């Protein structure tokens, strides 16, 4: 239940590709997980919460980029349609599931919003408009053709931009681990720096830099974002939406001053 004590009355959530798809199998969705995420999101909205959703590429976009790179050795602007199509397929499934659960999801493909391959060059006004109308904007990492090449705008970067634009209380990254784990298997309650930190990485395909790049983005954001940034799994996400103390359900990202 969302209460006045809940620090996350408004949220940008990034559903990781490894959570909603099986990254070991191309074009494979974890429908049970997606249904669960939609169900708890619906309950959160009914209690007065506000949310915008970003999702990763998982076994759709990441696999398509990897396939093209292996076949051609380089991404060209002519490859954009296939990558965009693969991401749109996943986005439509995400939207369909959200709508099935009564969530007023509105899809915003980044390749229709972004003129150049950086988030600052994306027109966020349609997302702002829908969010202000209590709709649920849905966007995702995507391929942007520019200067005869293809650039990937990651969902992590979009999520980091949206929390400031929408002035949300929290940014939640939902991954397939209960938080950030060290190479020894320890879950970090708080992450302040990546210096001398050995992470437990996996071998899943990720063309946008994986967990370490996600953490770099989150740490950079934490210098100026006054809300809470947390990395957790679906269980932790549900607890956050129900108002549980966020410090007990994942890894809170808070950069130290020495990194400024």
DRENPALUM-125666 format. One record per atom (N, C-alpha, C): y, z negated, x negated. Coordinates in steps of 0.2 Angstrom, whole numbers, plus 5000, padded with zeros to 4 digits. Atoms other than C-alpha are relative to their C-alpha. Example, Ala and Ser with C-alpha at 12.3 -4.5 7.8 and 13.67 -1.06 7.14 Angstrom:
# DRENPALUM-125666
499450004996;497849614938;500650004996;499450015004;499549644932;500549975004;
This chain:
# DRENPALUM-125666
499450004996;500050005000;500650004996;499450005003;501750044994;500549945002;499650064998;502849884994;500750014996;499350005003;504649844989;499949984992;500150025006;503849774973;499750064995;500349955004;503049934968;500550044996;499549975005;503850014953;500050085001;500149935000;503250184958;500150025008;499949984993;504050224975;500150085000;499949935000;504350404969;499650024993;500549985005;503150494957;500050084998;500249935002;502950654947;499349994997;500750015003;501050664944;499850074997;500349945003;500150784932;499349995000;500750005000;498350814937;499850044994;500249965005;497550864921;499450055001;500549954999;496451014920;499349984999;500750035001;494950914914;499849955005;500150044995;495150804929;499750045006;500149974994;495150934943;499550064999;500549955002;494051064934;499549984995;500550015006;492551074923;500150054995;499749965005;493251134907;499450034996;500649975003;491451174901;499850065003;500249954996;491251304914;500650045003;499449964997;492451444918;500150005007;499950004993;493251444935;499649965004;500450054996;492451284941;500449945002;499650054997;493351164952;499649945001;500350074998;492850974954;500349995007;499850004993;493050984973;500049925002;500050074998;492550794975;500649974997;499550045003;493850734963;500750035003;499449974997;495250854970;500149975007;499950034993;494850784988;500249934999;499850075000;494950604982;500750004998;499350015002;496650634973;500450025006;499649984994;497250724989;500049945005;500150064995;496650575000;500549954999;499550055002;497550444990;500750015000;499349985000;499050544989;500350005007;499850004993;499150565008;500149935002;499950074998;498950375010;500749984997;499350025003;500450354998;500650025003;499449974997;501550475007;500149965007;499950034993;501150385024;500349934999;499750065001;501750225016;500750004998;499349995001;503450305012;500150024993;499949975007;503150364994;500250075000;499849935001;503850524987;499650034994;500449985006;502850634975;500150084999;500049935002;502950804966;499450014996;500649995003;501350874959;500050064995;500149945005;500950974943;499349994998;500750005003;499251024937;499950044994;500249965006;498451094922;499650065001;500449935000;497451254918;499349995000;500750025000;495751174915;499650064999;500549945002;494351304916;500350075003;499749944997;495551434924;500450034994;499649985005;497051464913;499850004993;500250015007;496451394897;499550054998;500649955002;494851494897;500250075000;499849935000;495751654901;500450014994;499749995006;496951634887;499650004994;500550005006;495551594875;499650065000;500449945000;494551744881;500450064997;499549945002;496051864878;500149994993;499850015007;496451784861;499350024996;500749985003;494551804856;499950085000;500149934999;494551984862;500550044996;499449965003;496252044855;500349974994;499750045006;496751914843;500849985001;499250014999;498551914851;500150005007;499849994993;499351884868;500650055001;499549954999;500352034874;500349995007;499750014993;501552044889;499550035005;500449974995;500252154897;499449965002;500550054998;499052004898;500249955005;499750054996;500251904908;499750005007;500350004993;499551964925;499349965001;500750024999;497751914922;500149924999;500050085000;498251734916;500449975006;499750024994;499451714930;499650005006;500550004995;498151764942;499549945000;500450055001;496951644935;500349935002;499750064998;498151504937;500249995007;499950004993;498651554954;499449995004;500650024996;496851544960;499949935000;500150075000;496751364954;500649975005;499550034996;498451324962;499950015007;500149994992;497951394979;499449965002;500650044998;496351294979;500349925000;499750075000;497451134974;500450005007;499650014994;498651174988;499650005007;500450004994;497251215001;499749935001;500350075000;496451044997;500649955003;499550054998;498150954999;500250015007;499849994994;498551045015;499449985005;500550024996;496851005022;500049935002;499950074999;497250825020;500749985003;499450014997;498850845029;500649994996;499450015004;500050845014;500450075000;499549944999;501550965016;500150034993;499949975007;501251054999;500350075000;499749945000;502351194994;499950024993;500149975007;501851304979;500550034997;499449975004;503051354965;499750034994;500349975006;502251474953;500650004994;499550005005;503251454936;500250074998;499849945002;503251634932;500550035005;499549974996;504351664947;500749964999;499450045000;505551524942;500350004993;499850005007;505651544923;500150074997;499949945003;506551684914;499850004993;500150015007;506251624897;499449954999;500650055001;504751524889;500249934998;499850075001;505651354889;500249975007;499950034994;505751234903;500850005002;499350004998;507651224902;500350075003;499849944997;507751404907;499650025007;500350004994;506751374923;500549985006;499650024994;507651374940;499649955004;500350064996;507151204948;500349995007;499750014994;508251224963;499550005006;500450004994;506851274975;499549935000;500350065000;505851124969;500449945002;499550064998;507351004971;500150005008;499949994992;507651074989;499449985004;500650034997;505851044994;499949935000;500150075001;505750874987;500549965004;499550034996;507350824996;499850005007;500249994993;506550885012;499449965002;500750044999;505050765010;499450045000;500649955001;503950915006;499749984993;500350015006;502750904991;500050064996;500049945005;503151034977;499449994996;500649995004;501651094968;500150054995;499949955005;501851184951;499549994995;500650005004;500751214936;500250034993;499949965006;500651274918;499950075001;500049934999;500951464917;500150044994;499949955005;501051624907;500750035001;499449965000;502851694904;500150054996;499949955004;503051864898;500750014997;499350005003;504551874886;500050044993;500049965006;505051994872;499450034998;500649965001;503452094873;499449954998;500550045002;502451934870;499949955007;500250054995;501651794881;500149934997;499950075002;502251614880;499749965006;500350044995;501351474889;500549945001;499650064999;502451344898;499549955003;500550054999;501351184899;500249965006;499950054995;501151074914;500349944998;499750075003;501550924903;500850015000;499349995001;503251004899;500450005007;499749994994;503651044917;500049935003;500050074997;503150864923;500549964997;499550045004;504250784909;500750025003;499349984998;505750894915;500149985007;499950024992;505450854934;500249935001;499850074999;505550664932;500749995000;499250015001;507350674926;500350045005;499649964995;507850814938;499949975007;500150034994;507050724953;500249935000;499850085000;507550544947;499449965003;500550044998;505850474950;499949944996;500150065003;505250304946;499550004995;500650005005;503650354937;499850074999;500449945002;502750494928;499349984998;500750025001;500950484929;499650064998;500449955002;499750584919;499349985001;500650024999;498050584926;499550044996;500549975004;496650624914;499349985001;500750034998;494750594913;499849944996;500150075003;494950434903;500449955003;499650054997;495650264908;500649994997;499450015004;497050284896;499950034993;500149975007;497350334878;499549964996;500650045003;495850294868;500150024992;500049995007;495850274849;499350034998;500649975003;494450354838;499449945000;500550055000;493550184839;499849985007;500150024993;493550184858;500449955004;499550064997;494950054861;500550045005;499549984996;496050084876;500749974998;499450035001;497850064872;500449985006;499650024994;498849964884;500750035000;499349975001;500550024877;499950054994;500049965006;500850174865;500850014999;499350005002;502450164855;500150064995;499949955006;502150294841;499350034999;500649975002;500850414835;499849994993;500150015007;501050364817;499449964998;500650035002;499450324809;499549985005;500450014994;498550334826;499550055000;500549955000;496850414826;499750005007;500250004993;496450474844;499350035001;500749984998;494750504852;500250075004;499949934997;494950694855;499350035002;500749974997;493650804864;500150074997;500049935002;493150984861;500150055006;499949954994;493651054878;500650054998;499549945002;494751214877;500649975003;499450024998;496551174878;500550044995;499549965004;497851304872;500749985000;499350035000;499351194875;500049944995;500050055005;498951064861;499649945002;500450054998;497850944870;500349935001;499850074999;498050754871;500649984995;499550025005;499150734855;500750035002;499449974998;500450864861;500249975007;499850044994;500450774878;500449944999;499750065002;500850614870;500750014996;499449995003;502150684859;500650025005;499549994994;503050754875;500249945003;499950074997;502850584883;500549964996;499650045004;503550494869;500750024999;499349975000;505050604867;500449995006;499750024994;505450584885;500249935001;499950084999;505350394885;500649984996;499450025004;506850394873;500649995005;499450004996;508050434888;499849995007;500250004993;506950424904;499949925001;500050074999;507250254912;499449975004;500650024996;505650254923;499449994996;500650015004;503850224918;499650064999;500449945001;502750344910;499349974998;500750035001;500850304911;499550055000;500649955000;499250394907;499449965002;500550044997;497750344917;499550055003;500549964997;496250414926;500049995008;499950004993;495950444945;500049935003;500050074997;495450254948;500749974999;499450035002;497050204939;500650035005;499549974996;498050324949;500049975007;500050034994;497450254965;500349935000;499850065000;497850084960;500850005000;499349995001;499650134955;500350025007;499849984994;499850214972;500049955005;500150064995;499250054981;500549944998;499650055002;500549954971;499849954995;500250045005;499549874958;500450004994;499750015006;500349814942;499850064995;500249945004;500449984932;499849984993;500250025007;500249884915;499349995000;500750015000;498449854920;499650055001;500449944998;497850024924;500050064996;500049945005;498150134909;500449994994;499650015006;499250164894;500750025002;499249994999;501150144896;500350034994;499649965005;502150264885;500749974999;499350025001;503650184877;500250004993;499949995007;504350244861;500449954997;499650055003;505050124848;500750034998;499349985002;506850134842;500050044994;500049975007;506350184825;499850085000;500249934999;505750354832;500650045002;499549974997;507450394839;500450054994;
